[in-house]
């Protein structure tokens, strides 16, 4: 390989001589699987060049996500082809940028974190890299493929911003670690940005790369599910995280890793008195959801839902809904017909432009109307009526005249909050202290080894019913 002089300044000679393999998504696949015509392995590609705050990671395991096949079929986050997908990784640091301190990440360290178009947001090549090489170098580097898909997870070595990787707990294998970051960060965004609840392990503004959860006395709650009731205002009013006044939450989609992560975070933030109801059609996961902090479980169906929720909350209803599966559309009294405009396909879309932020303090114009509406009658009459909808590709039509505040949730929203970049860095300490357990209730399924296993793995994931995390080993 003929390396440029500017590359030699950032990449040691051992890496300059290395060639890697990458799985290129060369074109969309609108008709669905098989994805083999869209995904092609490219071998003998150059080693990625880190920016000053980047790290290069030799990937040992990569998580498969629904957003991967949605990108192939609908170009959800792809700006141009070819692209390298893959959003969750675990591996070993091989190279660090000049601005990465040893107490942050170091060569030889086992890490896990985010990758792909999500990861590129914090360290795009046009902002961190080409400028260092002088005028005219950017085009040369792009022609050699140095910047194409540099942050994607479907390759031997990826290059991500240091804030998108953190140390891997020694007790977790790479296969587990690669299945957590996206669900966890999405749950953090939902709890903080959608429900207005502050996470206790982010309460201290002092940076702590190694995590400080063990110093916060986050005791595992003892949850009584025998007689669920609505907690009194006195029981929760002094809780430091409960700034939005949320005392009860209905969570839709219990087999989802996002739901399981959110339940754990809600329990940490709100304490043992809060009512957290998980609604899911996956009855086999009830025990796992209870162990993670759910107060009660309901079948994910409309019939009797309002009455059951009111029964579990002392006749009052819930303050907030976290919807991870378009449940508000599924639980309507009609067929499943998600409404609202599709989410824009550009990966750099400003999420706030498609967030339906209604005034949560608006006086309910017609309480009878709220009660009569399918599904939305689960809200407490005088509660904050918060609805956090995890982005799935379609948007639920939320009533605009009954005081509901709706927010569309993306995984990276937490990064725009004070201390938000520490969310991922705190995860290892939460795991090691037992405050956060593996979120996917069905466990891990390794669908294969090598980049060639990604296409059939995504096809299998597309048809799966949830609960299990699909992993490819590299």
N, C-alpha and C positions, 0 to 999 in steps of 0.2 A: 504494500500500500504506500502511495506517495503522500506523506503527511505534509501539511503546511507548517511553516515555522511557528506560526501563532498557536497551533495545536500543541506543539511540543512543550510550550510553556505551561499548559494546564494538564496534560496527560503524560504520565511517565512512559518511558520507552517500552516497558513491558506491556502496557495497555495499548500503545500505538500499534503494536504488532498483532494484537488480538483482533479476531473477527468474531462477530456474533450473529445469531439468527434472530429474525423477527417475523411475526405473523402480520402481514399486511392485509388490511381490509381495503381491497382495490376498487370496489364498486358496491352500490347498494344491492340488496336482495329483497325486493318488495314482495315477492311471492312466498317468502318464508323458507324454512329449511327444505333440503339440505343447504348448508352455508358454504360448502366446499368450493363453489364457483366464485364466492366473494372473498374468501380467506385463503391467502397463498403464503407459504413459508418462503421468506427471502433469506438466503444464506450468504455468508462472507460479507456481511455489512460492517462498516467501521464502528469502532468503540465510541460511545457517546462522549461528548465534551461537556464537563460540568461548568456552570456559571459559578460566580464567587460564593453563592449561598446554596449550591446544589450538592447532592450526594449521588453517586452511582452505586446501584445495588444489584448484586448478582441474585436473581430471583430463584427461590427454591419452590415456592408454591404461589399460585395465583387464584383468586376467587372469581367465579363466574356469576354475573348478575343479569337481571332482566334488562337493564339499560344497555347491555352489550348487544343482545339480539334486536332490541328496539332501535339501536343505532344502525344496525345492518338493514332493517326493514323500513325504517321511517326517517333515517338520517337525523335523529333527534338532537344530537350534539355534534355532528360532523359538519365542519365548515367546508372541507374539500377532501377529495379522495386522491391518493390513498391515505389511510390513517391507521394508527395502531391503537386498538382498544385495550380494555383491561383496566379495572378500577381499584382492585385490592391486591396487595402483594405482601409477601414475606420473604426475606432473604438475608444476605450478608453484605455489609458495606465494603466496596472495593476501592472507592476513590471519593475524596471530599474536595469541595471548592476551597479556595483560599480564605474565604470568610467564615468557614465553619470551624467553631472552636472544639477542642477535644472534649470538653465537658458537655457538649451537645451531642455530636455523633462522631464516631471514630472508625477508622479502617479495621475490618475484622469483626465488627460488632453485629450481632444478629438483631434485625429490626423488622418492623412491619408498618404498614401505612397505606396511604392512598396513592393512586397513580392515574394515568389516562388524562382525558380532557379536563377532568376536575383538578388534577394535580398541576396542570400547566398554568392554572390561573395565577399562582403565586410566583411563578418564575418563567414567564414566556421568553423564548429566545430573543425576541426583538427588544426585550428590556434587560436581559441578563445573558450576555454571551457575545453576540456579534460585535457590539461596540468595542469590546476589549481587543478585538483582532484588527482594528483599524479600518479605514475606508476601503470598500471594495471586497472585504473578506467575507461578508455575509453571503453574497451570491455564490462564492466558491464553496463555502461550507454547505449551503443548501443543496448544491448540485451533487455533492458527495454524500448527501443523505444524513448529515450530522444533526439536523434539527427536526427532520421528519419524525413525528411520533416519539420524540425523545422521552416523554413521560408515560407512554403506554405500558401496560402491564404484560402484554402478550409478546414478550421478547426475553432473550437471555439476560440482558442487563438493561435496566431503566435508569433514567436520570430525573430526579424530582427535587423540589425545593425542600430544604431541611425541615421546615415546619410540617411537612406531610409524612414524615417518618419518625418513629420513636423506637426505643429499645424493646425487644421481644422478651416477655417474661420467660425465665428459664423453664418453668413448669409446662409451658404450652409448646406443642410441636408447631412446625411451620404451617402445617395444614390447618390447624385451628386459627393461628394468628392471621392467615390470609383471608379468613372468612368473617372478620369482625369490623374493620374500620369504617366501611360505608354505612352499615346499619347503625353503628354507634354514633357516628357524626351526624347522621340524619336525625336520630333520636335526640341528640343534644340540640340541634336546630329547632326541632319541634317543641321541645319543652321550654327552651329559652325564648325563641322568637315567636312561636305560635301561641304558647300558653302564658308567657310572661313570668315564668318561674325561674328564679336564679338557682343555679347548681352550686351546692355548698363547696365543692372542691375547686370552684373558680372564684370563690369569694375573696381570696387574698390576691391583690394585684402584683405582689412580688413574684417575678418569674421563678419557676421551679421545674427545670427540665426533667428531673428524676421523679417528679410527682410528690405531692404532699398529702394525699388522701389519708395516709396513716396518722397524720398529725391532727386531723380534723374530728377525730372521735366519732366516725360515722358508724355507729353500732348497727348491726343487722337487726331489722325490726321483728318483733313478735307480732304476727298478724292473726287476729281472731276472725275466722270466717263463719262462725256458728250463728251469729246474730248481727249481720251487717246493719249499720245505722248511719245516719247522716251526722257527722261530728258537729258539735256546737261551735259557735263562733269563738267562745272562750278557749276551746282546746287548740285552735290553730291561729288565732289572731296574732300571737307573738312570734310565730315561726319566721325566722329571718328571710327565708326563701320565698315566702308566700306573699309577694308583693301584689299579685293580681287578684288575690282573694279566692283562689281556687281551693276547694275542699273536696271535690269529687270529680272524677274523670271517667268517661266512657271511652275505651280504646277498641277500635275496630280492626280486626285482622290478626287474630291471636297466633297464627302459625308463622307470622313474619318475624324476621330477625330484628326489624326496626321496632315492632311492637314490644318484643321481649326486652330489648334494650331500653325502650322508653319506660316500661313498667319499673325496671330497676332504678332508673334515674328519678322517676317520680317518687318512688318510695324513699330514696335517699333524701330528696329535697323536701318532701311534705311530711315525712315521719309516719309512724304506725297508725295514726288516727284517720288519715285520709282514706276515702273510699275510691278504689281503683277497680273498675269493672271491665273485664276482658270479654268481648263478644267475638266468637269465632265458630266456624262450622267444623273445626278440627277438635272434636271432643277428646281425642287421644292425647292432646297436649295440655289438658286442664291441670294435671298435677305439676307439670313443668312451669306453667304460668303462675300457679299458686306459690311455688317455691321461689319464684323470682319477684313476688310481691303483689300479685293480684289478690284483691279482697274476695271477688266473686267472679263467676263465669256465666255467660249466656250464649245460647245458640245465636249465630249471626243471621237471624231471619226477622222479618218485620212483625209477624203475628205475635202479639202480646209483648213486644219489646218495650213499649212505653210504660205499660203497667209494671213489668218486671223491674225496670230501672227505677221507677218511683218507689216500688216496694223495697228495693235495696238501699234507698237513700231516705228512708223515713217519710216517704210520700212527697218529697220535694223535687226530685230530679237532679241532674248533674250540672255542675258549673261549666264543664268543658268537654269537648269531644276531640280525640285524636284519631283521625281517619287515615289508615295506611293502605286501604284497598278499594277506594271509591265506594266505601260502604254506604254513604249517604244516598248514592244513586241505586246501589243494589237493594237497599232496604226500603226503597220507595214502594208504593202499592202497585206500581206498574212493572213492566219488564225492565231488565237492566239496559238502560239507554243513557250512558253518560252524556251530560249536556255541557255546554260551554265551549269556547274556542280551544283548538289544540294548543299545546304549549309551543311557543316559538322554537324553531330548530337551532338557532344560533347558540353556540356554546358560551358566548360572552354576553348573553342576554342579561339585562339588569332585572333581577327577580322582582324588585319593588314595583316595576311597571305592570306586572301581571298579578299583583297581590290585591285582593278585594278587601281593603281595610275599612270596615264600617265602624261607626261610633258605638263602642260597647256600652256607653252610658246612655244611649238613646232610649227614651221612654217607649216601652212596648205599646204600639198603637192599638193592637187588637189581640189581647191575650187568648181569646177564644180561637182566633185564627192560628196562633202558634200551636195550641193544643190539637187543632184539627189537622194540621199539616202532618203527613206521614213522616215519621222519624224525628222531626225537629221538636216534637213534643216531649222529648226526653230532657230538655233543658229545664233548669230550675227557674221559676217565675221571676225572682228578683236577683238572679245570679248574673255573672259577667257574660255568659253565653259566648264562650270562645270556641271557635271551630278551626282546628289546624289540619289541613289536608296535605298529606305527603304527595308530591308531584308524581304522577304515574303516566302522564301523556295526555290526559283529558282533565277537565276541570268541572267540578260539581257546581250546579247552579244553586246558589245560596239565597234564601229569601232576604229581601232588602228592607222589609218593613216591620221587622220584629226584633230589631236590636242585636242581631248576631254579628259578631266580629270574626271574619274569616281571613285566614292567612294561608297562602300556598307555600309549602315547605320544600326547600332544596337542601341537600347535604352540606353545602358550603356556607350557608347563611350564618352559622355560628361564628365563622371567622371574622365577621364584621362587628361582632359584639366585643365589649371590653373584656379582655382576658381570653377571648374566644380561641386564639391560636394555641392556648395552653390545653384545650380540651383533649386533643389527641395525646399530648405529652403526659397528661395525668392518668391516662388509661392503664398503663402498666401497674401503677401503684394501687389502683382500684382492683385490678385482677389479683395482685399478690396479697392484698388485705382481705380478699373474699367478698368485697362489696359489689363486684361485677363478675358474673359468671358467663360462660359461653352462651350467646343469646339465641342461637337457632335450636329450637326444642327437639328437632329431629336428628340433630347431630351433623356430622360431616360425611359426605360421599365423595371419594376420590374417583373421578370419572375416567382418569387416564394419566399417562405420563408423556410429556413432550408437547410441543406446539400443535402437532397434528391432532391432538385430542380435544382441542378447543371447539372446533366446529361441531362434532357430534355431541359434545358436552352441552353446548348452547341449545342444540335442537332438543335434547332431553330435558334441559331446564325449562324450556318454553312450554312443554307439555306437563310439567310437574305441578303438583297441587300445593307446594310450599312446605315449610317446616324444616327442610333439610338444606344444608349448604353444599353446593357443588364446587369442587376444587380440582384443579389440574396441577400436577407436580411437574417441575422443570428440573 
